[in-house]
Amino acid sequence: MSDIPPGNQEIDASEEEKYRRGSFKKTVSTRFRNSRKRRSSKVLSVEINDERDPEEQQSVEALRQALIAEDLLPESHEDYHTMLRRVSILFHHWCCSS
C-alpha cells in the first residue's frame, strides 16, 4: 500500500487532473494557432464573372424602387445580389402559395 494518507491521494488526483486539462488546452490552442498559420499562407485568387440577366435586373430595380419609395430599404441591403435573393423569395412565395 501507499504511504500517502487518503486525503493526500485526492489532492494528488486533482492536481493530476488539472495538469491533464492544462496540457490538453495547450495542445489544442497550439494546434489551432498552427493550423491558422498554415491556412493563411494559402491565398487563392478567383475571378468571378458577374453576368446579369436583364430580366432579373429589371425585377431587382423594380423592387429597389418600390422599397425606396416606401422608405423600407436599409443601405446594408441595397446590394444587387441581396436584392436578387429577395426577388427570388418573393417570386417563389407568390408562385407557390395556394
N, C-alpha and C positions, 0 to 999 in steps of 0.2 A: 504494500500500500504506500501511498504518497505521504510524506511528512507534512504536507501543506494542510492546514485546517480547512474544513468545508467552506467556511466564509471566504477564505482567500482563493479557493478554486473558482468561485463565482466571479470574483474580481478579475482573475486571470482570463476567464472565459469571455467576460465582457470586454476586456482590453483587447483580446484577440479578435473579437467581432468588430470592434472599432477599427482595428488595423486592417482587417479584410475589406471593410466598407471604404475606408480611405484609399486603400490600394486600388480597389475597383474604380472609384471615382477618378483617381489619377489616370488609370489606364484608359477609361472611357474618354476623359477630356483630352488626353494626348492623341488618341485615335481620331477623335473628331477634329482637333486642330490640324493634324497631319493630313486628313482627308480633304479638308478645306484648302490646304496649300496645294495639293495635287490638282484639284479641280480648277482652281483659279488660274493655273498656268495654261490650261487648255481653253483658248478662246476661239470660238468658231464664228466666222463671218458668213452670213447668209443673205443673199439678195432676195428681196421679196418683190414679186411682180404684182402690182396693185391694179388689176384690170377691173373696172367697174361696169356693171351692166347699166345701160341708160335707163331702163325701166325701173331698176332698183334705185338709181339716183333720183329719179322723179318722185318715187314714193318717199324716200328719205327726206327730200327737200319739202315735200308737201307736209309731212309730219312735223318737221322742224318749224315751218312757218305757222302751222296751227298751234303748236306749243308756245312759240314766241308770242303769238297774238294773245294767248291766254295767260302769258307770263308764268308758264309752268316748266320752262326748260332751264335747269341749272347749267352753268358753264361746264361743269365736270362731265355732263352727259351730251355735250354738243359734238362729240367726235363722230365721224361718219360711221364707223363700224359699230359703235354703241347704238346709234340711231337705227342702223340696219337690223340689228338684233331685235330692237323694239318693234320695227315694222313687221319682221317675221313672226314675232309672238302675236301681235295684233291680228295679222292675217290668219295665222293658224287658229286663233281663238274665234275669229269671225267665221272662218270657213268650217270649222269642226263643231261649233256649238249647235245644239238642236233647238 
